Amino acid sequence: MTLRAAIYARVSTDEQAVEGYSLEAQKDLLESYCIAEGWDISAVYEDDGYSGRNTKRPAYRKMMSEMDLWDVIVVIKMDRIHRNSRNFMNMMEVLESNKKMFVSSSEALDTTNALGRFVVDMI
């Protein structure tokens, strides 16, 4: 079965200038990652100018409300989706209860496999 990926990209105004990962750069890298994995890209969600410290981001909320469209969320780095560990773990619980997965393409966090699920459990 081919996984359906939801690409999520986020920048705050300050981060984009400092870190150099524009929304376009994130999307390009993530699309390439999904192609390499053989995954279908079902949706792309992007929050421009929003902090990762809370969940009040329009694209993030839309993505979480459209879970029936995708199997796995793919981000460049964990901090693109959350900069608050409690929010991250809450999201992971929601994903797990809905049989959804999470991948950070540049970090060793990939819940599509047993090792990645173990790493999340350790976090």
Legacy VTK file of the C-alpha trace (Angstrom):
# vtk DataFile Version 3.0
C-alpha trace
ASCII
DATASET POLYDATA
POINTS 123 float
0.000 0.000 0.000
1.348 3.413 -0.946
1.295 5.962 1.858
-0.464 9.284 1.342
1.651 12.135 2.649
0.633 15.487 4.085
3.502 17.904 3.662
3.644 20.556 6.379
5.857 23.640 6.101
6.031 26.578 8.492
8.073 29.706 8.960
7.782 32.628 11.286
9.001 35.909 9.876
12.195 35.908 11.958
13.033 32.246 11.369
12.849 32.513 7.606
15.495 35.230 7.598
17.778 33.466 10.090
17.473 29.789 9.151
17.101 30.154 5.398
14.353 27.528 5.014
11.677 29.368 3.085
8.299 27.736 2.571
9.249 27.005 -1.038
12.557 25.407 -0.023
10.799 23.239 2.568
8.122 22.143 0.094
10.689 21.322 -2.600
12.773 19.204 -0.205
9.722 17.440 1.196
8.248 16.708 -2.224
11.575 15.161 -3.255
11.658 13.148 -0.025
8.141 11.779 -0.630
8.992 10.867 -4.218
12.125 9.038 -3.023
10.015 7.117 -0.473
7.419 6.262 -3.114
4.663 8.128 -1.287
1.786 10.016 -2.891
1.497 13.652 -1.851
-2.139 14.125 -0.938
-1.934 17.659 0.446
0.488 20.482 1.174
-0.131 22.683 4.212
1.859 25.833 4.883
1.766 28.382 7.671
3.603 31.588 6.846
4.417 33.941 9.711
3.123 31.735 12.554
4.936 30.659 15.688
5.387 26.959 16.316
4.826 27.495 20.044
1.049 27.104 19.781
-1.432 25.224 17.621
-3.435 28.255 16.501
-2.166 28.073 12.944
-4.710 27.851 10.108
-2.917 25.294 7.914
-1.959 23.121 10.907
-5.575 23.045 12.108
-6.836 22.294 8.605
-4.321 19.452 8.230
-5.350 17.898 11.540
-9.025 18.171 10.584
-8.386 16.448 7.240
-6.752 13.281 8.591
-8.868 11.117 6.301
-6.903 12.523 3.332
-3.442 11.354 4.460
-1.518 8.628 6.311
1.676 10.430 7.323
2.730 14.009 8.115
6.128 14.911 6.664
8.183 17.886 7.894
11.790 19.042 7.427
12.474 19.225 11.174
10.400 18.644 14.285
10.496 22.340 15.141
8.631 23.145 11.923
5.502 21.546 13.363
5.926 22.308 17.093
8.315 24.287 19.240
6.583 23.115 22.401
7.206 19.540 23.546
3.787 19.194 25.182
2.033 20.197 21.949
4.235 17.791 20.019
3.417 14.877 22.308
-0.303 15.755 22.225
-0.153 15.675 18.427
1.641 12.329 18.505
-1.099 10.881 20.730
-3.779 12.109 18.305
-1.867 10.671 15.355
-1.389 7.313 17.082
-5.047 7.062 18.080
-6.005 7.721 14.446
-3.389 5.288 13.070
-1.447 8.120 11.421
2.325 8.505 11.228
4.903 11.279 11.453
8.237 11.792 9.688
10.894 14.433 10.163
12.917 14.120 6.973
16.193 15.483 8.362
16.067 13.796 11.762
15.881 10.176 12.859
12.175 10.419 13.576
10.020 8.243 11.370
7.028 6.468 12.869
6.456 4.496 9.667
8.923 1.944 11.119
9.498 0.233 14.469
12.717 2.098 15.331
11.051 5.460 14.757
8.079 4.491 16.926
10.541 3.471 19.653
12.319 6.845 19.433
9.006 8.671 19.830
8.146 6.496 22.821
11.502 7.432 24.361
10.841 11.141 23.830
LINES 1 124
123 0 1 2 3 4 5 6 7 8 9 10 11 12 13 14 15 16 17 18 19 20 21 22 23 24 25 26 27 28 29 30 31 32 33 34 35 36 37 38 39 40 41 42 43 44 45 46 47 48 49 50 51 52 53 54 55 56 57 58 59 60 61 62 63 64 65 66 67 68 69 70 71 72 73 74 75 76 77 78 79 80 81 82 83 84 85 86 87 88 89 90 91 92 93 94 95 96 97 98 99 100 101 102 103 104 105 106 107 108 109 110 111 112 113 114 115 116 117 118 119 120 121 122
